[in-house]
């Protein structure tokens, strides 16, 4: 069964190059849809479900940031930003909006493929049913659903995996570097501020249950 990817990139040359490499590398196991404007990308996002979305930031019609925000309103599809905006401020803004990874131009397409492959495999790969509970907070590892008192909570893939690691190890303190190694895995380019940013967003997504995510000053984070 093919994987369906979306790439929204205004450079036809870059977009075609990525699609060609991914298709050849996967031996046809990846099918791409392409959009060259933010407006067209937004239309496709609203009409379809994808296994992965690759977004440029500087797009005509609507920015990649706007598209990422639109995806996160209804979907937890993995998102990789592909952009020339490599400042820490831009990277953190992308993560705040729910992106899962960030590749700065110029880039190696082999690295992009490896990041995408690792992300999708991890997102789709856990088929053993385990339900993790912390009183009102529940996480199903098979459906990847998180609920609070039975009501669903929409999390990005990175937020989900952060919560999963913490819930699998209640009361255990994880340092920022440990969480980077476990959750971000392959060839991460960035600082440990990304962890703080995701913990903050995860707390917001969990509402009152976000108080369970405790900062252990000088050491890291744990769930109680």
N, C-alpha and C positions, 0 to 999 in steps of 0.2 A: 504494500500500500504506500503510495507516494505521500511525501510531506508537502504541504502547501505554504510557501513563503511569499511575503509581500516586501518589495523594496520600493521606497519612495525617495528618489534621487534625481536632481534636475540635470545631472550630466549623463547624457545618453551613453557616452563612452565608458564611464565608470559602472553604470548600471548594467550595461550589456556584458562587460568584462566579468563582473561578479556572477551574473546569471550563468554565463557560459562555464566558468570555472566550477561553480557549485553543481551544475547539471552533469558535467563530465566526471567530477570527483565522486558524485553519488551514483553514477551510472544510471541516471534518469530517475533516481529515487526522490529528487527534489523538483517540484514544479513551482515556477515563479510567476507572480503577477507583478507588473511594473507600472509605476506611476511617476510622472515627471513634474508634477505640480502638487502643492499641498492640497489644493481643492480636489483633484482627482484621487489623491491618496485618502482623503477623508471620506469620499464617496465609497471607495472600495472597503474601507474599514467598517463603515456602517452597513454594508451589504453582505459581508463575508466573515468567516472565521478562518484564522491562519494559525499555523504551528509556530511561526516566528515572523517578526516584523523588523526590517532594517530601515531606519529613518535618517535622512539627512536633516540638518537643522535649518539651514538657510534655503528656504523653498519659496517659489512664487505662489501666491494665493493664500497659503497658511503655513506657518512654521512647523518644523518637526516637534517643537515643544507643544504646540497646540494639538497636533495629531496624537502625541503621547498622552496628553491629558484626556482627549476624547476616548482613546482606547481604554484607559484605566477606569472610566465611568462604568463600563459594562463587561470588560474582559480582563483576564490575567495572562494573556498571551505574552511570551517573552519578547522584549524589545531591546534592540541594539542601536545606539546612536552612532552614526558614521558621519564625521564632521571635521571641518578645519578649525572649529572653535575649541581650542585645546586648553583654555584657561581653567584654573580650578573652579572659578565662579560658575562658568558655563557647565562644567562637568557636574558640580553639585546640584545645579538647578535641574539638570536632566534627571538625576537620581531622585530629587525631591518630587518630580512629576511621575515617577514610577518606572523609569528606564532600568534595565537590568545590567547593561554593560555599555561601554563607550570606546569606540575606536577612532583615533585621530588620524586624519589625512596628513601626509601620504602614509599608506598602510600596506601591509603584506596580505594579499588575499588568502594565502594559506593560513595565516593567523586568524583572520576573520572567520574562515570556514571552521577551524578548530574550536573557536569560541562558540560559534553557532551550534555546532554538533554537540559539544559538551552540555550546553544550556538546554537544548531540546531533549537530549537523552535523559538528563536529570529531571526535567520537568514532566516527562511522560513515563519515566521508567519504573517507579515504585508500584508494583502490582500486589504486594502483600497487604492485606487489610489490617491496619492497626489504628485504633482510636485512642488518641492521647487526650487526657482530661485534667484540667485544673479547676475543679468545681464548675463554675458556669461556662468556662472556656473549653471548647472541644475541637480537636483537629483530626480529620480522617485522612490517613496517608494514601489511601487508594483513590478516593475521589478528589483529594486535595481541597476539601471544603473545610472552612473554619466557621464555627458558629458560636454565638454567645447566647445562652439561654434559648437555644433552638433557632435563633435568627442568623442568617448567613452574613458573613463579613467578607467584603471583596478586598483581597490583598494582591499585590504584585508578586511575581515569582520569588524575587529576592526577599520580600517581607515574609512570604510563606516559609521559605527555607530557614530564615533566621528564627522564626517562631518555632518551627519544627525542631531545630537543634536544641533550643532552650527547653522546650517541653519534653524532649526525650531525656534531658538531663536536669531535672528539677533541682534547684538550689546550688547547682554547680556554676562556678564563676568562669566565664570565658573572657579572655583578653580580646582586645580589638584585633590583634594580629591573628589569633586563633580563628576568630570568626571570618576574617578575610580569607584565610587559607581554606576553611571548610566550605563557606558559602560562595565565594567568588571564584575560587579554584584557579582556572587556567589563565596564566599570563596577565594578571591584574595590573593595570596602570593607574595609579592613584595613591591617595593617602588614607590613613585610618579614620579620617574625618567622615569618609563615606559610611562607615559603620555607625557612627553617632547620628548621622543624618537619617539612615534607615531605621534605627531604633526610635528616633523621634517620630518619624512618619508612622511606624508600626504602632506606637502608643496612641497616636491620634486615631488610627483606623480601629483600634480596639476599644476606644471610648473609656469608660470607667475601668474596664479590665486591663487597660494599659498600665495601671498602677502595679500590676504584677511584674512588669519588667523593671527590675531594680538596678540602678547604677551603684556599683561597688567602687568607690572612688580610689583611683590609683591602680585598680586591678581590671575592671571590665564590667560585664553585665551578667545577670542571672534572672531566672523566673522563680517566683515564690507562689 
